[in-house]
């Protein structure tokens, strides 16, 4: 019985056990916790709805473990209990005072909601508020008003709640001892959720704001809240393509009803609107212990994980700040056992490893003064070799920067090409954009982050470059930098670079194999990223391409940790659309939010790979 079959059976057992555990956990919450609900007064007079679960065993004192969320603290009513508390059952059984709060302006809390509310530096009024002050006031009230607490508080959250975890760090309350931003929303322009390198991530922005962004006139419970947008076409590629343009989508379905969608249209460039919503510059003088957590295959906030960790590290040399990153989808470290993702098994239950070795010990140590927490600075699961590795820095100091050069005839090598006047030429048509994933999907999948790329390699508007079969393992860790030398007959263009692990032709198929996978030649996506070309020199001041002029387009991809095994190949794919993950570029210099269907035009592209104009990908090879 091979490893894939073993982990398939283990996963089925995991799901069965999870369903049984939910019933058990629901009973456990009622039997072991008392629930109270309070409206906690903020410094400006606004009250935030807060559910508090207090252990019934009062023989000892407990720390607070807080989750602030825009996604509702339901169920509402002191006689109605959550099925489980904390990120996973072991946290609930450990015993904390669990606190869940609707953030300002969401669900049953008062006030006005603001997406990624700007941080106020140097507040001029005692009643001036941001998410940091709301967190401070909440902790202050809890410490003074909830009996049986030990005077310590911790905060955790995934995604948007990860953002609220991060915002607790500036001017933190003295009682706040441990914070874990997990896949934190960090930068909605450069890399998280709604934009990547200035490119609108169309599916996520439209589907999310179609429900989340609907205005709420007064405090309401979820059963009274807005319903999600009902797509008239279940094939998402067809739906967005037939809409004709982003402008058409807005006019047809949202008009002016969604404030944040309107904000996208008003602020296509990196202006003060986006800069004000960036939390990282405010992460100074950090006092609590911090554990930043995220997944390499997170389709939403892989960027935020590394950006948050690096900002704290750079701006707080003495801070107690560590990183944990694994082979997970968005929240996969607590929403799965982490034994596989998509078609790829990892050889161990990575999420269980994380829960037992990192998250629970972290909060126990810093909030209860119990146990040892001996995590490294960077605790990284490396896919391919499928092993946990510990590093003293991230990116690892042990890594050496090397260039992978694009070469003629689809070759890729660490050796620079010696030819002159060498390029690949092809036509990109935004009316026939490259799909982001094979097959038909109704919604954006999370598996696209790791899926087989053979479907894309067959298209004439996707250029593919690969090494010979590797003669030894090569492990890449940390950043990946695209250094492209290109030209186009248009005046704007997007560039998508994908780093891919090509399996050998004799790679075994999984057993059982319900999806009829053929793993021989499988092209596993390790990392992909898009860049809107007009921002190649400045996100604040876009620049048109000069048709036919040789131009450099350089940009970073999110960090990676992957071993390309002996016998595998390293592949780079380059394309100019990634649809409908990212909106289409009309390939003419303009405000794309105002583009009409007739503005989208074909363009001829060249990718240069000669001695004078070398396109290459910079990677960090672990020594």
Helices and strands as residue ranges (DSSP letters): H 3-32, E 33-41, E 47-55, E 62-69, H 89-94, E 97-102, H 131-145, E 149-158, H 160-166, E 176-182, E 195-196, E 199-200, H 202-212, G 222-224, H 236-243, H 246-249, I 250-254, H 259-266, H 272-276, G 280-282, E 289-295, H 302-315, E 321-326, H 332-335, E 340-341, E 344-345, H 350-354, I 355-359, H 360-368, E 378-382, E 387-391, E 399-407, G 408-410, E 411-413, E 423-428, G 430-432, G 447-449, H 454-457, E 463-466, E 474-488, E 494-502, E 523-532, G 533-535, E 551-564, E 569-575, G 592-594, G 597-599, E 603-608, E 616-622
